[in-house]
Amino acid sequence: MRIAFLADIHANRQAFSACLAQLRDQAIDRIVLLGDYVGYGGDPEWVVETVMDLVARGAPAVLGNHDSAVGNPRVQMNAEAAAAIEWTRGELGAAQRQFLAALPLTHEDDGRLYVHSEASRPGQWTYVSDGAVAAHSLQATSVPLSFCGHIHKPALYSMSVTGKMTSFTPVADVPIRLTPGRQWLAVLGSVGQPRDGNPAAAYAVLDTATNEITFRRVPYDVAAAAARILERGLPERLADRLFVGR
């Protein structure tokens, strides 16, 4: 089975569409969605409707902090993110808001754990920014393979049976074999707002037959996504950062 993982779409219709178009050209059996479908971008209603359709067709999906903030004003955010969420609340219909509110924090699927932030305290929205946080997440679960998003920078961590951590930054389109006997944590890049200096949309594909994961990047129409943000009256910086992937 080939499984595609997408995280942090952030209401970026152009980036999400480009990823889905590329996935249609591959032999993908399942799509998994790892949260933050809204926030920052100019098309939250289209993105949530598309996610709802994928879930209706069997795609697992978990809750992100921006999704949670739609119905929970106590979720803390910086001023630009809070402004985008306040606007998003007015754009989404009741069915879309109810869909987001009903999403789980985690989902387990055939020996794999899906979570937006990390597994030890998924509702605290901690970033997997280093090996120590990755270790906490891996120690919180017994499954051999976990997937998360949230930090918008692709990374891969593993832990040996003695607790020794290793990590590296994956290269796009180069398959990586997840050797047995270790626990693995794959941190996805962002579909809709990458922050690793590469503006291309990011996702990953797991081949369960070979136990290999491949991180992918997809160029998309950044100018159109930025123009949509400005057209919707959202903060200018949210548009500018798309061009540099920061």
N, C-alpha and C positions, 0 to 999 in steps of 0.2 A: 504494500500500500504506500502511495505517495501522498503526504499530508503537507499542505501549505499553511503557514502561520503568518498572520498579519496583526500588527499592533499599532496603536497610536495613529489612527487614521485622521483624527482631529478635523472632521468636517471638510476635508480637502477632496472634493469630488474628482478633480483632474488626476490627482495621484492615485486615488483608489481605483478609478476607472482604468488607468494604465496598468496597474497590478492585475486587476481582474482580467483584462484583455490578454496579458501575457500568460496568465494561468490557464486560460481557455486553449492556448496553443500547446500546453503540456498535458501529460497523462496524470492529472491530479485527481485523486479519489475523494479527498475531503479537504475542507477549509476550516481552520480554527481561528477564532477572533479573540484577541487578548486585551480588549478594553480601550477606553478613551476614543470613542467614536465621534465625540463632539468636542467643542472648545477650539478656539483660535481661528478656525476656517469659516468660509462663507456659505457652506451648503450643509448645515446639520440635518435638515429635514430629509434631503435626498440620501445622505449617508445612512441615517438611522433606518429609513425605509429599505435600503439595500441590505443592510445588516439583518433586519427583520426577515426579509425574504430568504437570505442565506440560512438563518436559523430555522425557518420553517421547513427548509429542505435538508436539515440535519446537521448544520454546522454548530459545534459547541461555541459558546461565547461567554466571556466573564466580564465583570464590572470594572471600569476604571475610575480614577478619582474625579475626572471631569464629568463622566456620566453620573457619578454619585452626586456631584455638586448641583446638577440640574434640579434635583428634588430636595437637596439638603444644603441650605445656605451656610451651615456651620463648617463645611469643608473649606480649609484655609487655602488661599491662592494669592499670587501677586496681583497687582492692580490691573494689568492688561488681561490676565487670564480671567479674573473676576468680571471684568467688563464684558468679555466675550461670552461668559456663561450667563450673565444677566440678560444679554441680547438673545442668546440661544433659548432661554426659557420661554421667550415670547414667540419664537419661531416654531417650536415643536408643538404638535397636537397632543391631546390627552392620551391617545393610544401609544404614541411614541414615548411620552414621558413614563407611562406605566410599564412599557417594555424595558426601558433602562432601569427603572426602580426594581424590577423583578429579577435582574441578572444576578448570578451568584458571584461571590468573591473568588472562588476556586472551582475547578472541575477536574475530576480524575477520569482517565480514559485509557484502559488497557495498559497500565503500568506507566502512564505519563500524567504529570500534574501541570495544569494550566492556571496561571495567576497573572494579574496585571503587574503587581509590584514585587512582592517576595512572599514566601510561604510561611514564615514564622509568625508574622503579624500582618496578614494581607490587607486589613482595613486601616492600617497606619500609614500606608502609602510610602514606605521607605524605598529609597532608590538603591538598586544593586550597583553601587559605585566602586566597589573594591572586593577583594577576596574575602574579607572578614564578613561583610554582609552576605555575600554569596554562600559562605559556609553556614551562616545562621539559617538561610533558606533551605539549603540541602539537608541540614540536620533536623529540620522540622518535618521531613517527609521520608518515607521508606521507599518511595518509588525511585527507579534508577534514572529517570529523565524528567526534568522540569523545564518549562518554558515561561518566560515573562517578558514584559516590555517596560514602559514607564520612563526609562532614562533616555530613550531616543538614540542610543549608541550601541551598535552591535558588539557583542562579546560572548565568549564561551568559557565557562568555568567547569572544572571537574575536581572531585574529591576522592582520594583513595580510601581503602578500608581502614587505614591508620589515621585518616583525617588530614592528610597532606593535600593542600590545594595547588592547582595549577590554573593558569588563565592565559588567554591570548585574544588578540583582535582578529577575527576571521577576514579572509580575503574573498571578495565577491566571486561567485561562480566556481570556487574550488571546493569540491566535496571533502568533508572531514568525517573520518570514521570514528564513531563513538564506541571505543573499545569497552568490552564487558569488564565487570569487576570494579568499576568506578561509578560514582554518581555524577551526572552531568546537569548543568544549568545553562540553557541557551537563552541569552538576552537578545531579543530582537531589536533591530533598528526601527525607526518610525516610518510608516507609510506617508503620513501627511505633513510631518514637520521634523525631518532629520536634523540632528545637532552634532554630527561628527565631521562637519566640514564638507560633506558631499550632499548636494541638494537633491540627488536622485532618490526616489521612493525606495524603501527597504522592506524586504520580507525574507522568509526562509522556507525551505522545503526539506522534509524528513522522508527518507526512503526506508521503510521498516524492513524491507527484504535485505538490504545491504547494511542497515544501521548507519547510514551516512546522512549528514545534514549539510545542505548547501545554502549559503546566504546569497541573496540576489539583490541587485540594484536595478531600478527601472527609471530611465529618464522620462519626464513628463512635461506638460506645458505649465511651467512655473509661473510665467507671466500672466496666464489666464487665471490661475489660482490666486495670485497676488491681487490682480484687478478685481476679482470677486470679493476679496476681503475689504478692499477700499470702497467698492460699490455698496457694500452692506453697512458702511460706516464704522467698521471696527478699527482698533488702533493701528496706525501706519506701520509701527514696528513689526506687527504680526505678519504683514506682507513683505517687508524688507528682508526679514531673516530667512524667508524661503529661498531667496536667490543665493545665499551663501551656506545654507545648511547649518546654521548656528542658532 
